[in-house]
Amino acid sequence: MSLQSVRMKKDQILVDEIEELNRKGNLLHQENVELYKKVNLIRQENMELYKKVYGPGEVNGMNRGSRNTNGFRIGDDAHVPVHLQLCQPQQQNQDEPARATKLG
């Protein structure tokens, strides 16, 4: 087998791999577009339900977009992606006994 035929075979393998990756990329792109449409539809449905529950302009007497008791914004920022991050648990004071939640 000559060096030229080895190079041609290698080039063909690389071209085939590139074409396969492009096909996979196109499929992933199409799937992302479909998921994006589904997310937007669900977001619209959520906003309609939200308006039915709280009314079109206010939430429990507060303006839309104000913070609820948990400190989260409600309303206008619903389409903004949320970035959550884990953090280390806070140390309890050694003088205070641990408070257990009573269940049931």
C-alpha positions, -999 to 999 in steps of 0.1 A, spaced: 0 0 0 15 33 -11 18 64 11 -6 82 -12 -33 56 -9 -30 57 29 -34 95 29 -64 92 6 -80 66 29 -73 88 60 -88 118 42 -119 99 33 -123 87 69 -120 122 82 -145 135 56 -169 108 66 -165 117 103 -170 154 96 -202 146 76 -215 124 104 -208 151 130 -226 176 108 -256 153 106 -256 149 144 -252 186 149 -282 193 126 -303 167 145 -293 183 178 -301 217 165 -335 206 153 -342 189 187 -332 222 205 -355 242 183 -384 218 191 -376 219 228 -374 257 228 -409 259 212 -422 235 239 -407 256 267 -422 288 252 -456 271 250 -454 259 286 -442 294 297 -472 309 280 -496 284 296 -480 291 330 -484 329 326 -520 324 316 -526 303 347 -507 328 368 -530 356 355 -561 335 363 -549 329 398 -535 363 407 -551 386 382 -535 405 353 -518 433 373 -512 424 409 -501 395 432 -516 396 467 -517 434 466 -481 437 453 -470 448 419 -459 421 395 -422 415 395 -420 421 433 -404 397 456 -424 370 474 -417 357 509 -389 335 496 -371 364 480 -378 351 445 -391 375 418 -425 367 403 -438 377 369 -418 397 344 -385 378 349 -400 343 344 -382 339 311 -347 346 325 -326 315 330 -319 306 366 -284 297 377 -283 278 409 -251 270 428 -244 248 458 -227 262 488 -213 247 520 -238 244 549 -235 270 576 -220 259 609 -244 258 639 -234 275 671 -221 249 695 -241 266 724 -274 261 706 -289 226 704 -298 214 669 -334 221 661 -351 190 646 -383 193 626 -411 174 641 -428 152 615 -463 137 616 
